[in-house]
Amino acid sequence: MQTMPVRCKLCGIRSTADLEVGIQAGADALGFICGVTHVSEDALSEDSARDLVRLTPPYVSTVLVTHLEDANDILRLAGFLGVDTIQVHGLVDLDTMAAVFAQAHGRRVTKAVHVTGSNAVEQAERYLDVCHALQLDSRTADRLGGTGELHDWSISRQIVQMAAEKAERPVVLSGGLRPANVADAIATVKPYAVDVNSGVDGENGNKDPELAAAFVSTARSASA
């Protein structure tokens, strides 16, 4: 049986230069961070995010990454930006996720699960019926993403297996990924997709063309 190539998302797109880097690298999806409650150097205003989404060409998926915790606020923002996918990355409850999922109007919905211990498996299972995919990430006290830190991939692998067995839900792996470790991450966790932000940033915080291209090509080669 032929193995499906792992999808690649570049997150934290904050300028037209970043956008071009992601497109040229061959990313399947680009993430635009908007509506934040925790630290993120890549957060965009609503107008800036919408402008970048509109510049994204066909066949490259656009993703709103938001910390907002009210379903109506999340849905309004997604509609304003015109994105393809809503990545609910905030600390929301099951009812909020259910409302976003039910009223997404054709948009895909992913739910972030922060892998801080073995209880992440149980937490992930709770959200299987109210999202199209799970997003596994690291977190710190002040950051819900973009930490640059790895988490326990053995727990992430358990979540991938559980999600496949119970609901056939795909899982996106993020948290501390970079070109040097993404092949090992794919081999260990076996995710549907991988997501990178700070791991392909240059010293100025902008997306680095060589790092972005290396991340995408390495991920695809590792899953071929």
N, C-alpha and C positions, 0 to 999 in steps of 0.2 A: 504494500500500500504506500502510495506517495505521501510524504510528509508535507503538510501545508506550511509555507513560510510564515515565520512570526511577523506580525504587523509591528510597525514602528511609529510611535508618536513622539514629536518634539514639543515640549511644553515651555511656557514662559516666553512666547513670542510677543515682543513689545515694540517692534519697529518694522518698517518696510524692509530694512536690511536683514533683520532676523527672519522675516517671512521668506525672502529670497533664498536665504541659506537653507531653510527647511525644505523648500520646493526643490532646489538643486540637489539636495542630499537624497531626495527620493522618499521622504517621509510619507506615510500613509495618512497621517493625521497631524494637525497642528493645534496646540492648546493655547487659549487666551484667558488669562487670569483676570477676573473682574468680580467685584463684590466680595471683599475680603474682611475677615474679622481678626486674622492673625498676621504675623509678619510675612511680607512677600515683596521683594524688590522689583518683581515683574508685574505687579498689579497695574491694570489699565483703567482709565476712565471709561465710562460706557460709550462715549462718542469715539474714542480712540480704538476701542475694541471693535466696534461696529465697522469702522473704516477699514481695519485690517481684515476682518472677515469678508468684507465685500471685495477686497483685492485678491483673495485666495481663489485660485483657478478651479475649474471643475475637476472632479475625481480626487481632490485632496480634501479629506474630511475636516470640518472645523468643529472645535470642541470648546464650549464654555466651561471653565474650571472656576467654581465659586464656593465660598465659605458660607453664603447666605443660609439662614436656617428657617425661613418662612417659605412655604410652598408657592404662595402667590408671587412673592418677590422673585423667587428663582425662575418661575415660568414667565413672568413679565420680562425679566432681563434676557432670557433665552430668545424670546420673541423679538425683542428690540434689536438684538445683535444679529439674528437670523442664522444661528448656528445649526449644524446637523445633529450634534450630540450635547447633552447636558451631563457634566461630571460633577456630581454632588460631593464636594470634598469637605463640607463642614460637618459639625457634630449634630446631626439631625436624628430625630426619632423615627420609628417605623411608620407612624401615621403620616408624617411629612413626606417620607419617601413614597408611600402609597399614593398620596395626592399628586406628587410630581409625575410619577409613573403613569397614572390614569389620565392626566391632562396634558401630556407631552405633545399631543397632536402630531404624531409621526416621528418625532425626534427620538433618537436612542438615549437611554438614561443609564449612567454608570454610577455605582455607589462606592465611595472610598471606605476601605477598612484599614485602620492603622494597626500594623502588626507589632504590638508591644509585648506580646506574651502569648501563651497557648490559648488563652480565652478568645483570641481573634478568630479561631475556627468556629466557635459557637456564635460569635457576633456575626460573622459572614453568613452563616446559615440562616440567620433571622431575616436577612434581606434578599434572599434568592428570588422570592416571588414578586419583588417590587423594583427590579432593575433588569436591564438587558445584559449587564456584565458587572463583575466586581473589580475594583481597582485596589491593589494592595500597595501600601506606602509606609514609610517610616514617619515618625513625628517626634517633636521635642516639646518642651513646655510652651514655647512661644511660636512654634511653626507646625502647621498641619501638612506641610509638603515642602519640597525644595530644600530639604535638610542636608542633602549630600551624604547622608548616613545610610548604611546598610541595616537591614533587620535580619531576623533569623529565617533564612530561606527554607529550612526544613518545615517550619510552620506554614510558609507560603505554599509549599508543595502539598501539604495536607489539605489546604483550602482548595487548591486546583483539583485534587482528586475528589473531595467532597462535593464541590460545585458540579463536576461532571457527572458524578453518580446520582445526585439527588435532583438536579434540574437541568443538566446539560448547559450550564451557564459558563461562558468564557471568562477568563481571568486575565487582567492586565497587571503586569509587575512593574513597580517603580520603587524609588528609594535608593539613592546612592549609586545608581547605574552609570557606567561610562564605557567608552570603547574597550578598555582593558579588562573589564569583568563581565561584559554582557553575554559573552559566549558561555562562561561558567554558569551564569544566572539561568540562561535558557536550558542548559543541560540539567541543572539541578531542579528547577521549579517546573519547567515545561509549560510556560504560560502561552496564552493565545497571542498576547502582544506585550511589548516592552515600551516603557515611557521614560524619557530622560529630560531633565531640565538643566541643572547646574553642571552635570557631567559633560556637557558639550559647550559650556561657556568659556570665553576667553577671559583674560585678566580684567577686562573692562566690564564684564558681565553680559556682553553681547554674545550671540551665538557665533561660534567659531566654525567656518566652513569645513576645515579639514577634520575637526573632531566630529562634527555632525555627519559628514559623509562616512567617516570610519565607523561610527556607531551603527548606522543603518546597514552598511555593507557587511560588517561583522555579524550583526544579528541575523541577517538573511543567510549568510554562509553557515552560521552555526545551526540553523534549523533546516538546512537543505538536505 
